[in-house]
């Protein structure tokens, strides 16, 4: 638990330092002519406060006793990690193979393999969800979801609905 | 009375067929979302917001408010039937609701929760109606200095009253504010914080992206870890006899319900407080003042009524500063605010002048939402009992798909979907390490207002920082902000002094 606390605090310090470095692109100091800080002032000084606060959190962990319990329950961390990886793969696939292949794949993996559901549960949800998404987003709201190389397959549908 | 005329006009808007349908839909969706363990009003609003493009903006806001409302009712359902709060706001409802269910009085407890929610919701909406216009009138006099002081005060309430680790709260506020500055500088229009030269950052980081990440994906990851198996559902049957019995019991509890409603409303207005502490406070007060206080925790109906009136009243209370001042009273109202800005309905006093139809339509829809919610809640109890048996693995899969598509739809950029995934994982890890999420979301929503009002004031006053203290209203807010900020220190010193007086402890 303590190690995770330290790691997160250190990561936040690094993040705020990165923000500060970025903020210096615009003037961060006081602007004498117009009054008030320059464009980089707000993000810079807030990042500085964040750096100091994260630093305080890190220092506090060295003073305190180890908190009871572990950050990750090892049996559960595998499930969480699996879902995160599946999510990343799905998002990466979306612009290439299209939403209507990527999302059913994800649903199939989640329900059948991860959730160990029966075919009776998996198949209807895997098929009906993309159908609902198509009618809701593309037909009703006219927001086109990414289709990747499957785009030509949708031309007849476009012609029919629009 | 001008107010009644406005309210009557409002009802003309909210009672249109489309808006009635929307209220019924929203409340039903909210009830389901609220009833699902792990998902509360804030998750519901975050996930559903991208879907609201279907309806006109004013109806979209009514829909989201109805979801917010329904979720407050729904939270009690899983508190009673599963013993797991459906949302953090319904934690206090488990104390007596669960024992009641175990004694076979689940139906009675559910009726009590629904009716109490209705009473709390209605009393607080009446308070809301009375306070809204006067508060908006005062807020009309606010200049940028007052706006800045007010936003600052909202953030310091998290430090003083939030109850989370102070340093972690400060980190989250700053992180939210810095993320809000990504994109183009408000005053000079120059680009800033364009990470890795990604063009997607030029349009800034949308509150929706953060909210879907943290409250959608982050929440699902959290749920996967904490509860993989579906818990046992206590069966509940509702008969007309039980309904009558419940209403008779409730009739004896007017004092508790009034107390819970008024308390909830005012606690709900504070950004850092809100429905969860309001419900806990109401439970505590009811326990210490009730004649049957000893049986609290063992299935006393008053122990269900007290928190349920308060959490519903608090949700209305948190809408008041959002609508009149543009300062949200809770993370959910922060999302509503973000949504309104997205649709060009900028909350604040001017909204009451420029869009009275919308404002009063929204207020009157809260009345109809209460009626709809109590009726649907009681009528659909068998359906909720069934829905609670839905395995988490089905629910989570659907929520994740909605997060991905809902994150893509508003901007139609994969950039935002990647950000959502990043915020989801980051938010999940930080939440595990006890970093509070509410200040982060509020800061991202309020960041642009805070920076703009700060820099406008300084430009107008030629860089004179004392402008914030010299104006009476903003000076008062600044003093309050300082007080809230120093509150933990004062508490600490008082405790220290007490310890010195009584060293024997």
Interface residues (C-beta under 8 A of the other chain):
Chain A: X4 X5 X8 X12 X15 X16 X19 X22 X23 X25 X26 X30 X31 X32 X34 X35 X36 X37 X38 X39 X40 X42 X43 X46 X47 X49 X50 X53 X54 X56 X57 X60 X71 X73 X76 X77 X79 X80 X83 X84 X87 X88 X90 X91 X94 X95 X99 X103 X106 X107 X110 X111 X114 X115 X116 X117 X121 X125 X129 X133 X136 X137 X140 X141 X143 X144 X145 X146
Chain B: X51 X53 X54 X165 X167 X168 X170 X171 X174 X175 X177 X178 X181 X185 X187 X188 X190 X192 X193 X194 X195 X217 X220 X221 X224 X225 X228 X391 X393 X394 X396 X397 X398 X400 X401 X404 X405 X408 X409 X412 X414 X417 X418 X421 X424 X425 X428 X429 X430 X432 X433 X435 X451 X454 X455 X457 X458 X459 X460 X461 X462 X463 X464
